[in-house]
Amino acid sequence: MTKFINTFARDEDGAVTVDWVVLTAAIVGLGIAVLASVRSGATDLAGEIQTELTNADITSPSGL
């Protein structure tokens, strides 16, 4: 039983898994933060593009 407890105490496989889970969660959180900060600017830009395309004058080839 003592050998089992010593082996269990020295085993680091679970610790490595926890490290990867924390690292992955941090990357996902960073991605969500970047998406949230870029979203409003992209929406505004898309609205401006839509306005410009709606107001654009199209000249027919015979009018040149």
C-alpha positions in Angstrom: 0.0 0.0 0.0 2.9 2.4 0.7 4.4 1.7 -2.7 1.0 2.6 -4.3 0.8 5.9 -2.4 4.4 6.9 -3.3 3.8 6.1 -7.0 0.5 8.0 -6.9 2.2 11.0 -5.3 5.0 11.1 -7.9 2.7 10.7 -10.9 2.4 14.0 -12.8 0.1 12.9 -15.7 -2.9 14.6 -14.1 -1.0 17.8 -13.5 0.0 18.0 -17.1 -3.7 17.6 -18.2 -4.7 20.4 -15.8 -2.1 22.6 -17.3 -3.4 22.0 -20.9 -7.0 22.6 -19.8 -6.1 25.9 -18.2 -4.0 26.9 -21.3 -6.8 26.0 -23.6 -9.3 27.9 -21.6 -7.1 31.0 -21.6 -6.7 30.8 -25.4 -10.5 30.4 -25.9 -11.1 33.4 -23.5 -8.6 35.5 -25.4 -10.3 34.6 -28.7 -13.7 35.6 -27.3 -12.3 38.9 -26.0 -10.8 39.7 -29.4 -14.0 38.8 -31.2 -16.0 41.1 -28.9 -13.7 44.0 -29.4 -13.6 43.6 -33.2 -17.3 42.9 -33.7 -18.6 46.5 -33.2 -16.1 47.9 -35.6 -16.8 45.3 -38.3 -20.5 45.9 -37.9 -20.1 49.7 -38.3 -17.8 49.2 -41.3 -20.4 46.8 -42.9 -23.1 49.4 -42.4 -21.0 52.1 -44.0 -20.3 49.9 -47.0 -24.0 49.1 -47.4 -24.8 52.8 -47.3 -22.2 53.7 -50.0 -23.4 50.9 -52.2 -27.0 51.9 -51.8 -26.2 55.5 -52.7 -23.9 54.7 -55.6 -24.9 56.0 -59.0 -24.6 53.5 -61.8 -23.9 54.8 -65.3 -25.0 52.8 -68.3 -22.4 52.0 -71.0 -24.3 54.1 -73.5 -24.0 57.2 -71.3 -20.3 57.3 -71.5 
